[in-house]
Structure formats: C-alpha cells, structure tokens
Amino acid sequence: MITDNIGELGVGQTQTYLVQGTIVNTPTTTLASKNVCLINYVWTGNNVTSDTDQAEYCIAARSVPSTGADDLMIKTVSILLVAVSAVGLRKLARGY
C-alpha cells in the first residue's frame, strides 16, 4: 500500500506519479500455468469529497525466458580463436 499527500490541486490541474514495483516470491509455475489478473485500486479525498478508481491488468500464461549469458564462454573462445587465426594468417602471408 502506498500513501501520499499531494497537497492542493486547482481546477483542471493534474499531478502525475510514476510508481514502479517488482513482483517477488512468485512461483514461476503460477505464471506459466494460468493467467494472473490483478486490480489496482485508488482512493482520493478530503473533508468534503472523495473519489475512487480501479484498473485491472492481466499477465498471460506463458513460460518465463531465462536471462543471462549462458553461452558467454563459447562466444569468448570463438572470438579468441578467430583473432589468433587472423594474426597467424597475417604472419604466414607476410613470411614472418
């Protein structure tokens, strides 16, 4: 829950907030096996009036891709072999 006091707003005046978060401790089997729908709910008000709003968003069921450089060693070794081969061919072509 996030609570914030924005002070006073004039007629037609707006104020925008960017709220970001991270989902933690969610088993990947839940996201991979079914759709997950969540509802954001907001209430605003003062001593005279109040208002509410809500927004629903859903995460479709699919597998979560792995992240990271799994093949970093293979790429590194390949680049080193190409570089060494290029230097060797250059020396061979020049007769060193």
Secondary structure, DSSP 8 states (H G I E B T S, - for coil): ----------TT------------S--HHHHHHS-EEEEEEEEEE-SS-EEEEEEEEEE--------S-TTHHHHHHHHHHHHHHHHHHHHHHHT-
